[in-house]
Amino acid sequence: MAAGPANSLRAVRTKLPVLTTNFRPGVSFATFSYLRNYLWHMVWRWVQRKHPQDGSEEDLPPLLRP
C-alpha cells in the first residue's frame, strides 16, 4: 500500500471512535490538537517531497497554516 495523506487519514478515521469513547474535554482538546498538528506536518512533508520547488510554509494562505 502506498504511503500518502489519504492512507494516513483513512487509518486515523478508523481509530477516531476509540479516541472519542473516553471523552474528557481537556484531554480530548489536547489530543486532537496534537493529532491535527501531527497530520498537518505529515501532509506538508509529503507535499514538499512531491513539489520541492513550490515555495515555503510562509507562502500559504493564513487558513492553511498550522
C-alpha positions in Angstrom: 0.0 0.0 0.0 1.4 3.4 -1.0 2.0 5.9 1.8 0.2 9.2 1.5 -2.2 11.6 3.1 -5.3 9.6 2.0 -4.0 6.4 3.6 -2.9 8.2 6.8 -6.3 9.8 7.1 -8.1 6.5 6.5 -6.1 4.9 9.3 -6.9 7.8 11.7 -10.6 7.7 10.7 -10.8 4.0 11.8 -9.3 4.9 15.2 -11.5 8.0 15.9 -14.3 6.1 17.6 -11.9 4.6 20.0 -10.4 8.0 20.8 -13.8 9.6 21.4 -15.1 6.9 23.7 -13.1 8.3 26.6 -14.2 11.8 26.1 -12.9 14.3 28.6 -12.9 18.0 27.5 -9.4 19.0 28.5 -7.7 15.7 27.5 -9.6 15.4 24.2 -8.7 19.0 23.2 -5.0 18.4 23.8 -5.2 15.0 22.0 -7.0 16.3 18.9 -4.8 19.4 18.8 -1.7 17.2 18.8 -3.3 14.9 16.2 -4.2 17.9 14.0 -0.7 19.3 14.2 0.9 15.9 13.5 -1.3 15.2 10.5 -0.8 18.7 9.1 3.0 18.3 9.3 2.8 14.8 7.8 0.8 16.1 4.8 3.1 19.2 4.5 6.2 17.0 4.3 4.5 14.8 1.7 3.7 17.9 -0.4 7.2 19.2 -0.1 8.6 15.8 -1.4 6.1 15.9 -4.3 6.7 19.6 -5.2 10.2 20.6 -3.9 10.3 23.9 -5.9 6.9 25.3 -4.9 7.7 27.7 -2.0 7.5 27.5 1.7 5.1 27.4 4.6 5.0 31.2 4.7 3.6 31.3 1.2 0.4 29.5 2.4 -2.8 31.5 3.0 -3.4 32.0 6.7 -6.2 29.4 6.9 -3.9 26.7 5.7 -1.0 27.4 8.1 -0.6 25.2 11.1 
